[in-house]
Amino acid sequence: MAGNDSGWPLLIHYEKWSTLYRNMPNMLLENKGPVARDHLANERNYLAWTRTSLSFATIGLAITSAFRGYGDGLLIAGKIVGALFMVVAITMMVIGTYRYYVTAIWLQRGKFPPSRASILNITIATCLLITVAFVLIVINTSRTSLEEVHLRDNN
């Protein structure tokens, strides 16, 4: 049997991903009590991870394209921040998929592992990325404003 009943995700116990796969046969669950409700909630949670991942990918593309046409420094910084948003998007998709399968296994056992570490890590990464993106946008906006003032003064 994969993992133990401590509530920790299987990965922390260094189990193989194949163990996760073996524990997820084609399931046909009895719809007694909250069984169906819990598994449908797990699917909705997976879809929320997917939507969040797609949102981060979209933000990454928007930031990358927002800094086109500016100096090399801002262009490179915009590309780096955009790429970091894409990395977080991919990471969220992997975490969401992993959490879906781990939660399904634990629900079969009648237990549920809360996701504390992944939530904290994603919150920290998101706050850092948003802060860096905000700083870049402020620099970009102030630089554009200064160029407009300079052009207006020269005319």
PyMOL CGO cylinders between C-alpha atoms (Angstrom):
from pymol import cmd
from pymol.cgo import CYLINDER

trace = [
    CYLINDER, 0.00, 0.00, 0.00, 1.39, 3.42, -0.95, 0.3, 1, 1, 1, 1, 1, 1,
    CYLINDER, 1.39, 3.42, -0.95, 2.37, 5.87, 1.76, 0.3, 1, 1, 1, 1, 1, 1,
    CYLINDER, 2.37, 5.87, 1.76, 1.22, 5.65, 5.32, 0.3, 1, 1, 1, 1, 1, 1,
    CYLINDER, 1.22, 5.65, 5.32, -1.74, 7.03, 7.22, 0.3, 1, 1, 1, 1, 1, 1,
    CYLINDER, -1.74, 7.03, 7.22, 0.09, 10.08, 8.58, 0.3, 1, 1, 1, 1, 1, 1,
    CYLINDER, 0.09, 10.08, 8.58, -1.54, 12.40, 6.04, 0.3, 1, 1, 1, 1, 1, 1,
    CYLINDER, -1.54, 12.40, 6.04, 1.73, 13.36, 4.37, 0.3, 1, 1, 1, 1, 1, 1,
    CYLINDER, 1.73, 13.36, 4.37, 1.79, 13.24, 0.57, 0.3, 1, 1, 1, 1, 1, 1,
    CYLINDER, 1.79, 13.24, 0.57, 3.30, 10.12, -0.93, 0.3, 1, 1, 1, 1, 1, 1,
    CYLINDER, 3.30, 10.12, -0.93, 6.23, 12.03, -2.43, 0.3, 1, 1, 1, 1, 1, 1,
    CYLINDER, 6.23, 12.03, -2.43, 7.55, 12.97, 0.99, 0.3, 1, 1, 1, 1, 1, 1,
    CYLINDER, 7.55, 12.97, 0.99, 7.86, 9.26, 1.81, 0.3, 1, 1, 1, 1, 1, 1,
    CYLINDER, 7.86, 9.26, 1.81, 10.01, 8.83, -1.33, 0.3, 1, 1, 1, 1, 1, 1,
    CYLINDER, 10.01, 8.83, -1.33, 7.62, 6.40, -2.91, 0.3, 1, 1, 1, 1, 1, 1,
    CYLINDER, 7.62, 6.40, -2.91, 7.82, 5.89, -6.65, 0.3, 1, 1, 1, 1, 1, 1,
    CYLINDER, 7.82, 5.89, -6.65, 5.35, 7.57, -8.97, 0.3, 1, 1, 1, 1, 1, 1,
    CYLINDER, 5.35, 7.57, -8.97, 4.57, 4.06, -10.26, 0.3, 1, 1, 1, 1, 1, 1,
    CYLINDER, 4.57, 4.06, -10.26, 3.18, 3.28, -6.81, 0.3, 1, 1, 1, 1, 1, 1,
    CYLINDER, 3.18, 3.28, -6.81, 0.84, 6.21, -7.21, 0.3, 1, 1, 1, 1, 1, 1,
    CYLINDER, 0.84, 6.21, -7.21, -0.23, 4.86, -10.59, 0.3, 1, 1, 1, 1, 1, 1,
    CYLINDER, -0.23, 4.86, -10.59, -0.75, 1.31, -9.30, 0.3, 1, 1, 1, 1, 1, 1,
    CYLINDER, -0.75, 1.31, -9.30, -3.01, 2.59, -6.54, 0.3, 1, 1, 1, 1, 1, 1,
    CYLINDER, -3.01, 2.59, -6.54, -5.27, 4.35, -9.04, 0.3, 1, 1, 1, 1, 1, 1,
    CYLINDER, -5.27, 4.35, -9.04, -7.02, 1.54, -10.91, 0.3, 1, 1, 1, 1, 1, 1,
    CYLINDER, -7.02, 1.54, -10.91, -10.14, 2.32, -12.89, 0.3, 1, 1, 1, 1, 1, 1,
    CYLINDER, -10.14, 2.32, -12.89, -12.36, 3.09, -9.94, 0.3, 1, 1, 1, 1, 1, 1,
    CYLINDER, -12.36, 3.09, -9.94, -16.03, 2.41, -9.58, 0.3, 1, 1, 1, 1, 1, 1,
    CYLINDER, -16.03, 2.41, -9.58, -17.03, 3.78, -6.21, 0.3, 1, 1, 1, 1, 1, 1,
    CYLINDER, -17.03, 3.78, -6.21, -20.22, 3.17, -4.31, 0.3, 1, 1, 1, 1, 1, 1,
    CYLINDER, -20.22, 3.17, -4.31, -22.21, 6.37, -4.00, 0.3, 1, 1, 1, 1, 1, 1,
    CYLINDER, -22.21, 6.37, -4.00, -22.80, 6.10, -0.26, 0.3, 1, 1, 1, 1, 1, 1,
    CYLINDER, -22.80, 6.10, -0.26, -22.66, 9.12, 1.96, 0.3, 1, 1, 1, 1, 1, 1,
    CYLINDER, -22.66, 9.12, 1.96, -20.16, 11.75, 0.85, 0.3, 1, 1, 1, 1, 1, 1,
    CYLINDER, -20.16, 11.75, 0.85, -18.11, 9.47, -1.47, 0.3, 1, 1, 1, 1, 1, 1,
    CYLINDER, -18.11, 9.47, -1.47, -19.27, 10.94, -4.78, 0.3, 1, 1, 1, 1, 1, 1,
    CYLINDER, -19.27, 10.94, -4.78, -19.35, 14.46, -3.38, 0.3, 1, 1, 1, 1, 1, 1,
    CYLINDER, -19.35, 14.46, -3.38, -15.75, 14.20, -2.15, 0.3, 1, 1, 1, 1, 1, 1,
    CYLINDER, -15.75, 14.20, -2.15, -14.43, 12.80, -5.41, 0.3, 1, 1, 1, 1, 1, 1,
    CYLINDER, -14.43, 12.80, -5.41, -16.28, 15.43, -7.46, 0.3, 1, 1, 1, 1, 1, 1,
    CYLINDER, -16.28, 15.43, -7.46, -14.85, 18.11, -5.17, 0.3, 1, 1, 1, 1, 1, 1,
    CYLINDER, -14.85, 18.11, -5.17, -11.39, 16.65, -5.83, 0.3, 1, 1, 1, 1, 1, 1,
    CYLINDER, -11.39, 16.65, -5.83, -12.03, 16.99, -9.59, 0.3, 1, 1, 1, 1, 1, 1,
    CYLINDER, -12.03, 16.99, -9.59, -13.18, 20.60, -9.16, 0.3, 1, 1, 1, 1, 1, 1,
    CYLINDER, -13.18, 20.60, -9.16, -10.05, 21.30, -7.15, 0.3, 1, 1, 1, 1, 1, 1,
    CYLINDER, -10.05, 21.30, -7.15, -7.94, 19.91, -10.01, 0.3, 1, 1, 1, 1, 1, 1,
    CYLINDER, -7.94, 19.91, -10.01, -9.77, 22.17, -12.46, 0.3, 1, 1, 1, 1, 1, 1,
    CYLINDER, -9.77, 22.17, -12.46, -9.03, 25.14, -10.17, 0.3, 1, 1, 1, 1, 1, 1,
    CYLINDER, -9.03, 25.14, -10.17, -5.31, 24.26, -10.27, 0.3, 1, 1, 1, 1, 1, 1,
    CYLINDER, -5.31, 24.26, -10.27, -5.59, 24.10, -14.08, 0.3, 1, 1, 1, 1, 1, 1,
    CYLINDER, -5.59, 24.10, -14.08, -7.31, 27.51, -14.31, 0.3, 1, 1, 1, 1, 1, 1,
    CYLINDER, -7.31, 27.51, -14.31, -4.72, 29.05, -12.02, 0.3, 1, 1, 1, 1, 1, 1,
    CYLINDER, -4.72, 29.05, -12.02, -1.92, 27.54, -14.07, 0.3, 1, 1, 1, 1, 1, 1,
    CYLINDER, -1.92, 27.54, -14.07, -3.40, 28.93, -17.29, 0.3, 1, 1, 1, 1, 1, 1,
    CYLINDER, -3.40, 28.93, -17.29, -3.80, 32.35, -15.64, 0.3, 1, 1, 1, 1, 1, 1,
    CYLINDER, -3.80, 32.35, -15.64, -0.14, 32.41, -14.67, 0.3, 1, 1, 1, 1, 1, 1,
    CYLINDER, -0.14, 32.41, -14.67, 0.87, 31.39, -18.20, 0.3, 1, 1, 1, 1, 1, 1,
    CYLINDER, 0.87, 31.39, -18.20, -1.26, 34.21, -19.61, 0.3, 1, 1, 1, 1, 1, 1,
    CYLINDER, -1.26, 34.21, -19.61, 0.29, 36.73, -17.20, 0.3, 1, 1, 1, 1, 1, 1,
    CYLINDER, 0.29, 36.73, -17.20, 3.75, 35.52, -18.25, 0.3, 1, 1, 1, 1, 1, 1,
    CYLINDER, 3.75, 35.52, -18.25, 2.94, 36.09, -21.91, 0.3, 1, 1, 1, 1, 1, 1,
    CYLINDER, 2.94, 36.09, -21.91, 1.42, 39.50, -21.18, 0.3, 1, 1, 1, 1, 1, 1,
    CYLINDER, 1.42, 39.50, -21.18, 4.46, 40.66, -19.20, 0.3, 1, 1, 1, 1, 1, 1,
    CYLINDER, 4.46, 40.66, -19.20, 6.83, 39.44, -21.89, 0.3, 1, 1, 1, 1, 1, 1,
    CYLINDER, 6.83, 39.44, -21.89, 4.94, 41.26, -24.63, 0.3, 1, 1, 1, 1, 1, 1,
    CYLINDER, 4.94, 41.26, -24.63, 4.43, 44.40, -22.52, 0.3, 1, 1, 1, 1, 1, 1,
    CYLINDER, 4.43, 44.40, -22.52, 8.16, 45.15, -22.55, 0.3, 1, 1, 1, 1, 1, 1,
    CYLINDER, 8.16, 45.15, -22.55, 8.74, 44.87, -26.30, 0.3, 1, 1, 1, 1, 1, 1,
    CYLINDER, 8.74, 44.87, -26.30, 10.12, 48.00, -27.88, 0.3, 1, 1, 1, 1, 1, 1,
    CYLINDER, 10.12, 48.00, -27.88, 11.90, 49.21, -24.76, 0.3, 1, 1, 1, 1, 1, 1,
    CYLINDER, 11.90, 49.21, -24.76, 15.57, 49.21, -23.93, 0.3, 1, 1, 1, 1, 1, 1,
    CYLINDER, 15.57, 49.21, -23.93, 17.51, 46.00, -23.65, 0.3, 1, 1, 1, 1, 1, 1,
    CYLINDER, 17.51, 46.00, -23.65, 17.54, 46.08, -19.84, 0.3, 1, 1, 1, 1, 1, 1,
    CYLINDER, 17.54, 46.08, -19.84, 13.75, 46.25, -19.47, 0.3, 1, 1, 1, 1, 1, 1,
    CYLINDER, 13.75, 46.25, -19.47, 13.21, 43.83, -22.34, 0.3, 1, 1, 1, 1, 1, 1,
    CYLINDER, 13.21, 43.83, -22.34, 15.46, 41.23, -20.75, 0.3, 1, 1, 1, 1, 1, 1,
    CYLINDER, 15.46, 41.23, -20.75, 13.94, 41.80, -17.30, 0.3, 1, 1, 1, 1, 1, 1,
    CYLINDER, 13.94, 41.80, -17.30, 10.44, 41.45, -18.77, 0.3, 1, 1, 1, 1, 1, 1,
    CYLINDER, 10.44, 41.45, -18.77, 11.40, 38.21, -20.49, 0.3, 1, 1, 1, 1, 1, 1,
    CYLINDER, 11.40, 38.21, -20.49, 12.89, 36.82, -17.29, 0.3, 1, 1, 1, 1, 1, 1,
    CYLINDER, 12.89, 36.82, -17.29, 9.82, 37.68, -15.21, 0.3, 1, 1, 1, 1, 1, 1,
    CYLINDER, 9.82, 37.68, -15.21, 7.54, 36.32, -17.94, 0.3, 1, 1, 1, 1, 1, 1,
    CYLINDER, 7.54, 36.32, -17.94, 9.55, 33.11, -18.06, 0.3, 1, 1, 1, 1, 1, 1,
    CYLINDER, 9.55, 33.11, -18.06, 9.34, 32.81, -14.26, 0.3, 1, 1, 1, 1, 1, 1,
    CYLINDER, 9.34, 32.81, -14.26, 5.56, 33.14, -14.45, 0.3, 1, 1, 1, 1, 1, 1,
    CYLINDER, 5.56, 33.14, -14.45, 5.57, 30.33, -17.03, 0.3, 1, 1, 1, 1, 1, 1,
    CYLINDER, 5.57, 30.33, -17.03, 7.71, 28.15, -14.74, 0.3, 1, 1, 1, 1, 1, 1,
    CYLINDER, 7.71, 28.15, -14.74, 5.27, 28.75, -11.89, 0.3, 1, 1, 1, 1, 1, 1,
    CYLINDER, 5.27, 28.75, -11.89, 2.38, 27.90, -14.25, 0.3, 1, 1, 1, 1, 1, 1,
    CYLINDER, 2.38, 27.90, -14.25, 3.98, 24.58, -15.19, 0.3, 1, 1, 1, 1, 1, 1,
    CYLINDER, 3.98, 24.58, -15.19, 4.80, 23.87, -11.54, 0.3, 1, 1, 1, 1, 1, 1,
    CYLINDER, 4.80, 23.87, -11.54, 1.19, 24.56, -10.54, 0.3, 1, 1, 1, 1, 1, 1,
    CYLINDER, 1.19, 24.56, -10.54, -0.07, 22.17, -13.20, 0.3, 1, 1, 1, 1, 1, 1,
    CYLINDER, -0.07, 22.17, -13.20, 2.26, 19.42, -11.96, 0.3, 1, 1, 1, 1, 1, 1,
    CYLINDER, 2.26, 19.42, -11.96, 1.34, 20.05, -8.32, 0.3, 1, 1, 1, 1, 1, 1,
    CYLINDER, 1.34, 20.05, -8.32, -2.38, 20.10, -9.16, 0.3, 1, 1, 1, 1, 1, 1,
    CYLINDER, -2.38, 20.10, -9.16, -2.16, 16.81, -11.03, 0.3, 1, 1, 1, 1, 1, 1,
    CYLINDER, -2.16, 16.81, -11.03, -0.13, 15.21, -8.26, 0.3, 1, 1, 1, 1, 1, 1,
    CYLINDER, -0.13, 15.21, -8.26, -2.53, 16.48, -5.60, 0.3, 1, 1, 1, 1, 1, 1,
    CYLINDER, -2.53, 16.48, -5.60, -5.51, 15.12, -7.54, 0.3, 1, 1, 1, 1, 1, 1,
    CYLINDER, -5.51, 15.12, -7.54, -4.14, 11.57, -7.56, 0.3, 1, 1, 1, 1, 1, 1,
    CYLINDER, -4.14, 11.57, -7.56, -2.84, 11.66, -3.98, 0.3, 1, 1, 1, 1, 1, 1,
    CYLINDER, -2.84, 11.66, -3.98, -6.14, 13.02, -2.70, 0.3, 1, 1, 1, 1, 1, 1,
    CYLINDER, -6.14, 13.02, -2.70, -8.08, 10.35, -4.62, 0.3, 1, 1, 1, 1, 1, 1,
    CYLINDER, -8.08, 10.35, -4.62, -5.99, 7.63, -2.97, 0.3, 1, 1, 1, 1, 1, 1,
    CYLINDER, -5.99, 7.63, -2.97, -6.46, 9.11, 0.50, 0.3, 1, 1, 1, 1, 1, 1,
    CYLINDER, -6.46, 9.11, 0.50, -10.19, 9.55, -0.07, 0.3, 1, 1, 1, 1, 1, 1,
    CYLINDER, -10.19, 9.55, -0.07, -10.41, 5.85, -0.86, 0.3, 1, 1, 1, 1, 1, 1,
    CYLINDER, -10.41, 5.85, -0.86, -8.83, 5.20, 2.53, 0.3, 1, 1, 1, 1, 1, 1,
    CYLINDER, -8.83, 5.20, 2.53, -11.27, 7.51, 4.28, 0.3, 1, 1, 1, 1, 1, 1,
    CYLINDER, -11.27, 7.51, 4.28, -8.63, 10.13, 5.10, 0.3, 1, 1, 1, 1, 1, 1,
    CYLINDER, -8.63, 10.13, 5.10, -7.56, 13.46, 3.63, 0.3, 1, 1, 1, 1, 1, 1,
    CYLINDER, -7.56, 13.46, 3.63, -4.10, 15.09, 3.53, 0.3, 1, 1, 1, 1, 1, 1,
    CYLINDER, -4.10, 15.09, 3.53, -4.28, 18.90, 3.68, 0.3, 1, 1, 1, 1, 1, 1,
    CYLINDER, -4.28, 18.90, 3.68, -1.86, 20.65, 1.35, 0.3, 1, 1, 1, 1, 1, 1,
    CYLINDER, -1.86, 20.65, 1.35, 0.02, 23.04, 3.59, 0.3, 1, 1, 1, 1, 1, 1,
    CYLINDER, 0.02, 23.04, 3.59, 3.51, 23.09, 2.06, 0.3, 1, 1, 1, 1, 1, 1,
    CYLINDER, 3.51, 23.09, 2.06, 2.40, 23.51, -1.56, 0.3, 1, 1, 1, 1, 1, 1,
    CYLINDER, 2.40, 23.51, -1.56, 0.04, 26.35, -0.61, 0.3, 1, 1, 1, 1, 1, 1,
    CYLINDER, 0.04, 26.35, -0.61, 2.76, 28.18, 1.35, 0.3, 1, 1, 1, 1, 1, 1,
    CYLINDER, 2.76, 28.18, 1.35, 5.39, 27.73, -1.37, 0.3, 1, 1, 1, 1, 1, 1,
    CYLINDER, 5.39, 27.73, -1.37, 3.08, 28.88, -4.15, 0.3, 1, 1, 1, 1, 1, 1,
    CYLINDER, 3.08, 28.88, -4.15, 1.96, 31.88, -2.09, 0.3, 1, 1, 1, 1, 1, 1,
    CYLINDER, 1.96, 31.88, -2.09, 5.56, 32.97, -1.50, 0.3, 1, 1, 1, 1, 1, 1,
    CYLINDER, 5.56, 32.97, -1.50, 6.52, 32.47, -5.18, 0.3, 1, 1, 1, 1, 1, 1,
    CYLINDER, 6.52, 32.47, -5.18, 3.43, 34.32, -6.37, 0.3, 1, 1, 1, 1, 1, 1,
    CYLINDER, 3.43, 34.32, -6.37, 3.98, 37.28, -4.04, 0.3, 1, 1, 1, 1, 1, 1,
    CYLINDER, 3.98, 37.28, -4.04, 7.60, 37.58, -5.15, 0.3, 1, 1, 1, 1, 1, 1,
    CYLINDER, 7.60, 37.58, -5.15, 6.73, 37.41, -8.85, 0.3, 1, 1, 1, 1, 1, 1,
    CYLINDER, 6.73, 37.41, -8.85, 3.91, 39.93, -8.54, 0.3, 1, 1, 1, 1, 1, 1,
    CYLINDER, 3.91, 39.93, -8.54, 6.21, 42.29, -6.62, 0.3, 1, 1, 1, 1, 1, 1,
    CYLINDER, 6.21, 42.29, -6.62, 8.92, 42.05, -9.29, 0.3, 1, 1, 1, 1, 1, 1,
    CYLINDER, 8.92, 42.05, -9.29, 6.34, 42.52, -12.07, 0.3, 1, 1, 1, 1, 1, 1,
    CYLINDER, 6.34, 42.52, -12.07, 4.92, 45.56, -10.26, 0.3, 1, 1, 1, 1, 1, 1,
    CYLINDER, 4.92, 45.56, -10.26, 8.36, 47.13, -9.90, 0.3, 1, 1, 1, 1, 1, 1,
    CYLINDER, 8.36, 47.13, -9.90, 9.09, 46.54, -13.59, 0.3, 1, 1, 1, 1, 1, 1,
    CYLINDER, 9.09, 46.54, -13.59, 5.78, 48.08, -14.62, 0.3, 1, 1, 1, 1, 1, 1,
    CYLINDER, 5.78, 48.08, -14.62, 6.38, 51.12, -12.41, 0.3, 1, 1, 1, 1, 1, 1,
    CYLINDER, 6.38, 51.12, -12.41, 9.87, 51.54, -13.89, 0.3, 1, 1, 1, 1, 1, 1,
    CYLINDER, 9.87, 51.54, -13.89, 8.45, 51.14, -17.39, 0.3, 1, 1, 1, 1, 1, 1,
    CYLINDER, 8.45, 51.14, -17.39, 5.63, 53.63, -16.75, 0.3, 1, 1, 1, 1, 1, 1,
    CYLINDER, 5.63, 53.63, -16.75, 7.90, 56.24, -15.13, 0.3, 1, 1, 1, 1, 1, 1,
    CYLINDER, 7.90, 56.24, -15.13, 10.43, 55.86, -17.95, 0.3, 1, 1, 1, 1, 1, 1,
    CYLINDER, 10.43, 55.86, -17.95, 7.70, 56.39, -20.57, 0.3, 1, 1, 1, 1, 1, 1,
    CYLINDER, 7.70, 56.39, -20.57, 6.42, 59.44, -18.69, 0.3, 1, 1, 1, 1, 1, 1,
    CYLINDER, 6.42, 59.44, -18.69, 9.92, 60.94, -18.54, 0.3, 1, 1, 1, 1, 1, 1,
    CYLINDER, 9.92, 60.94, -18.54, 10.40, 60.40, -22.28, 0.3, 1, 1, 1, 1, 1, 1,
    CYLINDER, 10.40, 60.40, -22.28, 7.07, 62.14, -23.01, 0.3, 1, 1, 1, 1, 1, 1,
    CYLINDER, 7.07, 62.14, -23.01, 8.06, 65.12, -20.83, 0.3, 1, 1, 1, 1, 1, 1,
    CYLINDER, 8.06, 65.12, -20.83, 11.46, 65.28, -22.55, 0.3, 1, 1, 1, 1, 1, 1,
    CYLINDER, 11.46, 65.28, -22.55, 9.87, 65.23, -26.02, 0.3, 1, 1, 1, 1, 1, 1,
    CYLINDER, 9.87, 65.23, -26.02, 7.29, 67.88, -25.02, 0.3, 1, 1, 1, 1, 1, 1,
    CYLINDER, 7.29, 67.88, -25.02, 10.01, 70.17, -23.61, 0.3, 1, 1, 1, 1, 1, 1,
    CYLINDER, 10.01, 70.17, -23.61, 12.09, 69.89, -26.80, 0.3, 1, 1, 1, 1, 1, 1,
    CYLINDER, 12.09, 69.89, -26.80, 9.14, 70.90, -29.02, 0.3, 1, 1, 1, 1, 1, 1,
]
cmd.load_cgo(trace, "trace")
